[in-house]
Amino acid sequence: KGKIPPLVYAVVVVETDIDASGNVLRVEFSRTPSHAPEVPPLIADLIRKASPLPSPGKLGAHTYVDTWLWDKGGNFQLDSRTLGQRSR
């Protein structure tokens, strides 16, 4: 957790399907930045490398949706984990 920079380079909305064991089945994007086409494949690679994710338990197979905030340095943060935005 932490505060994100005042200007992010890219905002990407990602849908990740996992099975009951947490294995990543699909990574799809519902919002991608046209000015930063290199970012979505990097995010997909990070998610796939993290597989298996924690099991969703009684939910069984599940789709997670989150917004990735990416800066020009390649640092990122998930919007669901931020503490807001720095003013400077």
C-alpha positions as CSV (number, residue, x, y, z in Angstrom):
1,K,0.0,0.0,0.0
2,G,1.0,3.6,-0.5
3,K,0.2,6.7,-2.3
4,I,0.6,6.8,-6.1
5,P,2.4,9.5,-8.0
6,P,0.5,12.6,-9.1
7,L,0.7,11.6,-12.7
8,V,0.5,7.9,-13.8
9,Y,1.7,6.9,-17.2
10,A,-0.9,4.2,-17.8
11,V,-4.2,3.0,-16.4
12,V,-5.2,-0.5,-17.3
13,V,-8.3,-2.4,-16.2
14,V,-7.5,-6.2,-16.1
15,E,-9.9,-9.2,-15.8
16,T,-8.1,-12.3,-14.5
17,D,-9.9,-15.7,-14.6
18,I,-8.6,-18.3,-12.2
19,D,-9.7,-21.9,-11.5
20,A,-10.6,-23.3,-8.1
21,S,-6.9,-24.0,-7.4
22,G,-5.8,-20.4,-8.2
23,N,-4.3,-21.2,-11.6
24,V,-4.6,-18.3,-14.0
25,L,-6.7,-19.3,-17.0
26,R,-7.2,-16.0,-18.8
27,V,-6.0,-12.4,-18.6
28,E,-8.1,-9.9,-20.6
29,F,-8.1,-6.1,-20.7
30,S,-11.3,-4.0,-20.5
31,R,-9.3,-0.7,-20.7
32,T,-5.9,-0.2,-22.2
33,P,-3.9,3.0,-22.9
34,S,-3.5,3.8,-26.6
35,H,-0.4,5.8,-25.8
36,A,1.3,3.0,-23.9
37,P,0.7,-0.3,-25.9
38,E,3.7,-1.9,-24.2
39,V,2.1,-1.9,-20.8
40,P,-0.7,-4.5,-21.1
41,P,1.6,-7.3,-22.2
42,L,3.9,-6.6,-19.3
43,I,1.0,-6.8,-16.9
44,A,-0.3,-10.1,-18.4
45,D,3.2,-11.5,-18.1
46,L,3.4,-10.5,-14.4
47,I,0.0,-12.1,-13.6
48,R,0.9,-15.3,-15.4
49,K,4.2,-15.6,-13.7
50,A,2.5,-15.2,-10.3
51,S,0.3,-18.2,-11.0
52,P,-1.0,-20.0,-9.1
53,L,-2.7,-17.3,-7.1
54,P,-4.3,-18.0,-3.7
55,S,-7.3,-20.4,-4.1
56,P,-10.6,-18.5,-4.1
57,G,-11.9,-21.2,-1.7
58,K,-15.7,-21.8,-1.8
59,L,-16.1,-19.4,-4.7
60,G,-14.5,-22.0,-7.0
61,A,-13.4,-20.5,-10.3
62,H,-13.5,-16.8,-10.2
63,T,-12.8,-13.6,-12.2
64,Y,-10.8,-10.8,-10.5
65,V,-11.1,-7.3,-11.9
66,D,-8.6,-4.6,-10.9
67,T,-7.2,-1.4,-12.1
68,W,-3.4,-1.2,-12.6
69,L,-1.7,2.2,-12.2
70,W,1.6,2.2,-14.0
71,D,4.3,4.9,-14.0
72,K,6.9,5.6,-16.6
73,G,9.6,3.9,-14.5
74,G,7.7,0.6,-14.7
75,N,6.5,0.8,-11.1
76,F,2.9,-0.1,-10.6
77,Q,0.2,-0.3,-8.0
78,L,-3.2,-1.9,-7.9
79,D,-5.9,0.7,-7.4
80,S,-7.6,-1.5,-4.8
81,R,-4.4,-1.2,-2.7
82,T,-3.7,2.5,-2.9
83,L,-3.9,5.1,-0.2
84,G,-4.8,7.9,-2.6
85,Q,-2.6,10.1,-4.7
86,R,0.3,12.2,-3.8
87,S,-0.1,15.9,-4.5
88,R,3.6,16.3,-5.5
